[in-house]
Amino acid sequence: MSVFMSWLILILAIICAVGIMRVINSINTIESLFTGDKRRK
């Protein structure tokens, strides 16, 4: 059971990390649209 819990926590951590990265990317895209900056860094 402890192995299952550790895998569950690991998967949840990965999902949270991916979600945070997608939110940061979407915020950067929205900011670039508002500022009119079309340059890709």
HTML snippet that shows the backbone in 3Dmol.js (N, CA, C, O; Angstrom):
<script src="https://3Dmol.org/build/3Dmol-min.js"></script>
<div id="view" style="width:600px;height:400px;position:relative"></div>
<script>
const pdb = `
ATOM      1  N   MET A   1       0.827  -1.202   0.000  1.00  0.00           N
ATOM      2  CA  MET A   1       0.000   0.000   0.000  1.00  0.00           C
ATOM      3  C   MET A   1       0.864   1.257   0.000  1.00  0.00           C
ATOM      4  O   MET A   1       0.527   2.254  -0.639  1.00  0.00           O
ATOM      5  N   SER A   2       1.989   1.198   0.727  1.00  0.00           N
ATOM      6  CA  SER A   2       2.862   2.374   0.775  1.00  0.00           C
ATOM      7  C   SER A   2       3.456   2.653  -0.608  1.00  0.00           C
ATOM      8  O   SER A   2       3.647   3.809  -0.985  1.00  0.00           O
ATOM      9  N   VAL A   3       3.748   1.576  -1.368  1.00  0.00           N
ATOM     10  CA  VAL A   3       4.288   1.767  -2.721  1.00  0.00           C
ATOM     11  C   VAL A   3       3.244   2.446  -3.598  1.00  0.00           C
ATOM     12  O   VAL A   3       3.568   3.343  -4.377  1.00  0.00           O
ATOM     13  N   PHE A   4       1.990   2.017  -3.471  1.00  0.00           N
ATOM     14  CA  PHE A   4       0.915   2.632  -4.253  1.00  0.00           C
ATOM     15  C   PHE A   4       0.765   4.105  -3.891  1.00  0.00           C
ATOM     16  O   PHE A   4       0.577   4.946  -4.769  1.00  0.00           O
ATOM     17  N   MET A   5       0.847   4.418  -2.603  1.00  0.00           N
ATOM     18  CA  MET A   5       0.714   5.814  -2.165  1.00  0.00           C
ATOM     19  C   MET A   5       1.867   6.654  -2.697  1.00  0.00           C
ATOM     20  O   MET A   5       1.662   7.795  -3.112  1.00  0.00           O
ATOM     21  N   SER A   6       3.081   6.102  -2.691  1.00  0.00           N
ATOM     22  CA  SER A   6       4.234   6.859  -3.182  1.00  0.00           C
ATOM     23  C   SER A   6       4.100   7.124  -4.681  1.00  0.00           C
ATOM     24  O   SER A   6       4.427   8.216  -5.146  1.00  0.00           O
ATOM     25  N   TRP A   7       3.619   6.131  -5.445  1.00  0.00           N
ATOM     26  CA  TRP A   7       3.402   6.331  -6.877  1.00  0.00           C
ATOM     27  C   TRP A   7       2.313   7.364  -7.113  1.00  0.00           C
ATOM     28  O   TRP A   7       2.426   8.197  -8.012  1.00  0.00           O
ATOM     29  N   LEU A   8       1.245   7.311  -6.298  1.00  0.00           N
ATOM     30  CA  LEU A   8       0.146   8.262  -6.446  1.00  0.00           C
ATOM     31  C   LEU A   8       0.634   9.683  -6.180  1.00  0.00           C
ATOM     32  O   LEU A   8       0.283  10.609  -6.911  1.00  0.00           O
ATOM     33  N   ILE A   9       1.441   9.857  -5.137  1.00  0.00           N
ATOM     34  CA  ILE A   9       1.984  11.185  -4.825  1.00  0.00           C
ATOM     35  C   ILE A   9       2.901  11.655  -5.949  1.00  0.00           C
ATOM     36  O   ILE A   9       2.869  12.826  -6.328  1.00  0.00           O
ATOM     37  N   LEU A  10       3.718  10.750  -6.485  1.00  0.00           N
ATOM     38  CA  LEU A  10       4.630  11.122  -7.569  1.00  0.00           C
ATOM     39  C   LEU A  10       3.853  11.574  -8.795  1.00  0.00           C
ATOM     40  O   LEU A  10       4.190  12.590  -9.404  1.00  0.00           O
ATOM     41  N   ILE A  11       2.808  10.824  -9.165  1.00  0.00           N
ATOM     42  CA  ILE A  11       1.998  11.180 -10.335  1.00  0.00           C
ATOM     43  C   ILE A  11       1.300  12.517 -10.103  1.00  0.00           C
ATOM     44  O   ILE A  11       1.251  13.354 -11.003  1.00  0.00           O
ATOM     45  N   LEU A  12       0.762  12.722  -8.903  1.00  0.00           N
ATOM     46  CA  LEU A  12       0.096  13.994  -8.606  1.00  0.00           C
ATOM     47  C   LEU A  12       1.088  15.150  -8.680  1.00  0.00           C
ATOM     48  O   LEU A  12       0.741  16.227  -9.165  1.00  0.00           O
ATOM     49  N   ALA A  13       2.314  14.944  -8.208  1.00  0.00           N
ATOM     50  CA  ALA A  13       3.324  15.998  -8.256  1.00  0.00           C
ATOM     51  C   ALA A  13       3.660  16.349  -9.706  1.00  0.00           C
ATOM     52  O   ALA A  13       3.808  17.523 -10.043  1.00  0.00           O
ATOM     53  N   ILE A  14       3.780  15.326 -10.567  1.00  0.00           N
ATOM     54  CA  ILE A  14       4.080  15.572 -11.983  1.00  0.00           C
ATOM     55  C   ILE A  14       2.933  16.333 -12.637  1.00  0.00           C
ATOM     56  O   ILE A  14       3.165  17.268 -13.402  1.00  0.00           O
ATOM     57  N   ILE A  15       1.692  15.936 -12.338  1.00  0.00           N
ATOM     58  CA  ILE A  15       0.531  16.618 -12.922  1.00  0.00           C
ATOM     59  C   ILE A  15       0.499  18.075 -12.467  1.00  0.00           C
ATOM     60  O   ILE A  15       0.220  18.971 -13.264  1.00  0.00           O
ATOM     61  N   CYS A  16       0.784  18.313 -11.187  1.00  0.00           N
ATOM     62  CA  CYS A  16       0.790  19.690 -10.675  1.00  0.00           C
ATOM     63  C   CYS A  16       1.885  20.504 -11.364  1.00  0.00           C
ATOM     64  O   CYS A  16       1.659  21.661 -11.718  1.00  0.00           O
ATOM     65  N   ALA A  17       3.066  19.916 -11.557  1.00  0.00           N
ATOM     66  CA  ALA A  17       4.166  20.631 -12.197  1.00  0.00           C
ATOM     67  C   ALA A  17       3.801  20.990 -13.635  1.00  0.00           C
ATOM     68  O   ALA A  17       4.051  22.110 -14.079  1.00  0.00           O
ATOM     69  N   VAL A  18       3.206  20.034 -14.367  1.00  0.00           N
ATOM     70  CA  VAL A  18       2.805  20.297 -15.752  1.00  0.00           C
ATOM     71  C   VAL A  18       1.738  21.388 -15.785  1.00  0.00           C
ATOM     72  O   VAL A  18       1.776  22.268 -16.645  1.00  0.00           O
ATOM     73  N   GLY A  19       0.795  21.333 -14.861  1.00  0.00           N
ATOM     74  CA  GLY A  19      -0.260  22.345 -14.812  1.00  0.00           C
ATOM     75  C   GLY A  19       0.310  23.728 -14.549  1.00  0.00           C
ATOM     76  O   GLY A  19      -0.107  24.703 -15.174  1.00  0.00           O
ATOM     77  N   ILE A  20       1.266  23.818 -13.622  1.00  0.00           N
ATOM     78  CA  ILE A  20       1.874  25.112 -13.314  1.00  0.00           C
ATOM     79  C   ILE A  20       2.625  25.640 -14.531  1.00  0.00           C
ATOM     80  O   ILE A  20       2.539  26.830 -14.835  1.00  0.00           O
ATOM     81  N   MET A  21       3.359  24.777 -15.233  1.00  0.00           N
ATOM     82  CA  MET A  21       4.093  25.219 -16.419  1.00  0.00           C
ATOM     83  C   MET A  21       3.135  25.717 -17.484  1.00  0.00           C
ATOM     84  O   MET A  21       3.417  26.723 -18.135  1.00  0.00           O
ATOM     85  N   ARG A  22       2.001  25.037 -17.683  1.00  0.00           N
ATOM     86  CA  ARG A  22       1.022  25.467 -18.688  1.00  0.00           C
ATOM     87  C   ARG A  22       0.417  26.802 -18.296  1.00  0.00           C
ATOM     88  O   ARG A  22       0.184  27.649 -19.158  1.00  0.00           O
ATOM     89  N   VAL A  23       0.157  27.008 -17.005  1.00  0.00           N
ATOM     90  CA  VAL A  23      -0.398  28.288 -16.542  1.00  0.00           C
ATOM     91  C   VAL A  23       0.606  29.408 -16.789  1.00  0.00           C
ATOM     92  O   VAL A  23       0.231  30.487 -17.248  1.00  0.00           O
ATOM     93  N   ILE A  24       1.894  29.158 -16.484  1.00  0.00           N
ATOM     94  CA  ILE A  24       2.921  30.182 -16.702  1.00  0.00           C
ATOM     95  C   ILE A  24       3.027  30.503 -18.188  1.00  0.00           C
ATOM     96  O   ILE A  24       3.133  31.673 -18.556  1.00  0.00           O
ATOM     97  N   ASN A  25       3.001  29.488 -19.047  1.00  0.00           N
ATOM     98  CA  ASN A  25       3.087  29.726 -20.489  1.00  0.00           C
ATOM     99  C   ASN A  25       1.886  30.515 -20.978  1.00  0.00           C
ATOM    100  O   ASN A  25       2.039  31.410 -21.809  1.00  0.00           O
ATOM    101  N   SER A  26       0.687  30.204 -20.479  1.00  0.00           N
ATOM    102  CA  SER A  26      -0.514  30.925 -20.907  1.00  0.00           C
ATOM    103  C   SER A  26      -0.451  32.369 -20.429  1.00  0.00           C
ATOM    104  O   SER A  26      -0.866  33.273 -21.155  1.00  0.00           O
ATOM    105  N   ILE A  27       0.059  32.605 -19.219  1.00  0.00           N
ATOM    106  CA  ILE A  27       0.183  33.976 -18.712  1.00  0.00           C
ATOM    107  C   ILE A  27       1.178  34.750 -19.573  1.00  0.00           C
ATOM    108  O   ILE A  27       0.925  35.906 -19.911  1.00  0.00           O
ATOM    109  N   ASN A  28       2.293  34.138 -19.931  1.00  0.00           N
ATOM    110  CA  ASN A  28       3.276  34.813 -20.782  1.00  0.00           C
ATOM    111  C   ASN A  28       2.670  35.140 -22.140  1.00  0.00           C
ATOM    112  O   ASN A  28       2.928  36.212 -22.687  1.00  0.00           O
ATOM    113  N   THR A  29       1.864  34.229 -22.696  1.00  0.00           N
ATOM    114  CA  THR A  29       1.226  34.474 -23.989  1.00  0.00           C
ATOM    115  C   THR A  29       0.241  35.626 -23.886  1.00  0.00           C
ATOM    116  O   THR A  29       0.194  36.480 -24.771  1.00  0.00           O
ATOM    117  N   ILE A  30      -0.546  35.662 -22.817  1.00  0.00           N
ATOM    118  CA  ILE A  30      -1.521  36.747 -22.639  1.00  0.00           C
ATOM    119  C   ILE A  30      -0.793  38.079 -22.476  1.00  0.00           C
ATOM    120  O   ILE A  30      -1.214  39.086 -23.046  1.00  0.00           O
ATOM    121  N   GLU A  31       0.289  38.096 -21.705  1.00  0.00           N
ATOM    122  CA  GLU A  31       1.037  39.337 -21.519  1.00  0.00           C
ATOM    123  C   GLU A  31       1.626  39.813 -22.838  1.00  0.00           C
ATOM    124  O   GLU A  31       1.618  41.011 -23.120  1.00  0.00           O
ATOM    125  N   SER A  32       2.139  38.891 -23.653  1.00  0.00           N
ATOM    126  CA  SER A  32       2.724  39.282 -24.941  1.00  0.00           C
ATOM    127  C   SER A  32       1.645  39.819 -25.866  1.00  0.00           C
ATOM    128  O   SER A  32       1.902  40.737 -26.645  1.00  0.00           O
ATOM    129  N   LEU A  33       0.423  39.255 -25.791  1.00  0.00           N
ATOM    130  CA  LEU A  33      -0.668  39.753 -26.628  1.00  0.00           C
ATOM    131  C   LEU A  33      -1.077  41.156 -26.187  1.00  0.00           C
ATOM    132  O   LEU A  33      -1.331  42.019 -27.027  1.00  0.00           O
ATOM    133  N   PHE A  34      -1.143  41.391 -24.868  1.00  0.00           N
ATOM    134  CA  PHE A  34      -1.553  42.706 -24.377  1.00  0.00           C
ATOM    135  C   PHE A  34      -0.492  43.762 -24.676  1.00  0.00           C
ATOM    136  O   PHE A  34      -0.832  44.899 -25.003  1.00  0.00           O
ATOM    137  N   THR A  35       0.777  43.405 -24.569  1.00  0.00           N
ATOM    138  CA  THR A  35       1.839  44.380 -24.794  1.00  0.00           C
ATOM    139  C   THR A  35       2.145  44.530 -26.282  1.00  0.00           C
ATOM    140  O   THR A  35       2.851  45.458 -26.678  1.00  0.00           O
ATOM    141  N   GLY A  36       1.623  43.631 -27.104  1.00  0.00           N
ATOM    142  CA  GLY A  36       1.859  43.714 -28.542  1.00  0.00           C
ATOM    143  C   GLY A  36       3.238  43.216 -28.924  1.00  0.00           C
ATOM    144  O   GLY A  36       3.706  43.471 -30.033  1.00  0.00           O
ATOM    145  N   ASP A  37       3.893  42.508 -28.018  1.00  0.00           N
ATOM    146  CA  ASP A  37       5.234  41.992 -28.306  1.00  0.00           C
ATOM    147  C   ASP A  37       5.103  40.639 -28.991  1.00  0.00           C
ATOM    148  O   ASP A  37       4.745  39.649 -28.353  1.00  0.00           O
ATOM    149  N   LYS A  38       5.391  40.594 -30.288  1.00  0.00           N
ATOM    150  CA  LYS A  38       5.237  39.350 -31.056  1.00  0.00           C
ATOM    151  C   LYS A  38       6.546  38.579 -31.163  1.00  0.00           C
ATOM    152  O   LYS A  38       6.584  37.505 -31.764  1.00  0.00           O
ATOM    153  N   ARG A  39       7.630  39.119 -30.579  1.00  0.00           N
ATOM    154  CA  ARG A  39       8.927  38.460 -30.701  1.00  0.00           C
ATOM    155  C   ARG A  39       8.973  37.192 -29.874  1.00  0.00           C
ATOM    156  O   ARG A  39       8.458  37.151 -28.757  1.00  0.00           O
ATOM    157  N   ARG A  40       9.602  36.140 -30.435  1.00  0.00           N
ATOM    158  CA  ARG A  40       9.773  34.878 -29.716  1.00  0.00           C
ATOM    159  C   ARG A  40      11.156  34.850 -29.091  1.00  0.00           C
ATOM    160  O   ARG A  40      12.158  35.032 -29.782  1.00  0.00           O
ATOM    161  N   LYS A  41      11.211  34.624 -27.796  1.00  0.00           N
ATOM    162  CA  LYS A  41      12.510  34.635 -27.125  1.00  0.00           C
ATOM    163  C   LYS A  41      13.136  33.247 -27.183  1.00  0.00           C
ATOM    164  O   LYS A  41      14.238  33.045 -26.672  1.00  0.00           O
TER     165      LYS A  41
END
`;
const viewer = $3Dmol.createViewer("view");
viewer.addModel(pdb, "pdb");
viewer.setStyle({}, {cartoon: {color: "spectrum"}});
viewer.zoomTo();
viewer.render();
</script>
